[in-house]
Amino acid sequence: MVSVSFEEIKTDARYNWQHLYFVSKKRYAVFRKEKTRAACKAAFEEAAQRFGYEIRELGFGEDYAHVHIIVNVPSKFSLQQTIQIFKSHSASKIFEVIPNF
C-alpha cells in the first residue's frame, strides 16, 4: 500500500474528501461519557458502511461538544445529503442506546 498525504488525495478526482464538523445543541459537553462517544462512533461507522462512505478520521473535540469527521463522499450523494444521513443516523442510534439522552 502506498502512503500519500491528505493534500495529495484532495486533488485526485476519484476522491471527494470532506471535513464535517457536528456541534451539539447549545454546545453542551454531551460527549464526556465514554458510552456516548462509543455509541456515536458506532453509529457513524454503521452509516458509512450502509451508504458507501469511507471514514478517514473520526474524533471528538476537547470540549466534548463536537465531532470532527473526514469522510470520502460518493458522487451519488451531495454534501447536504451526507450531513443529513450522518446526523439522523447517529441521533437515532444514540437515543436507541441511551434512551434518556
Secondary structure, 3 states (H helix, E strand, C coil): CCCCCHHHHHCCCCCCEEEEEEECHHHCCCCCCHHHHHHHHHHHHHHHHHHCCEEEEEEECCCCCEEEEEEECCCCCCHHHHHHHHHHHHHHHHHHHCCCC
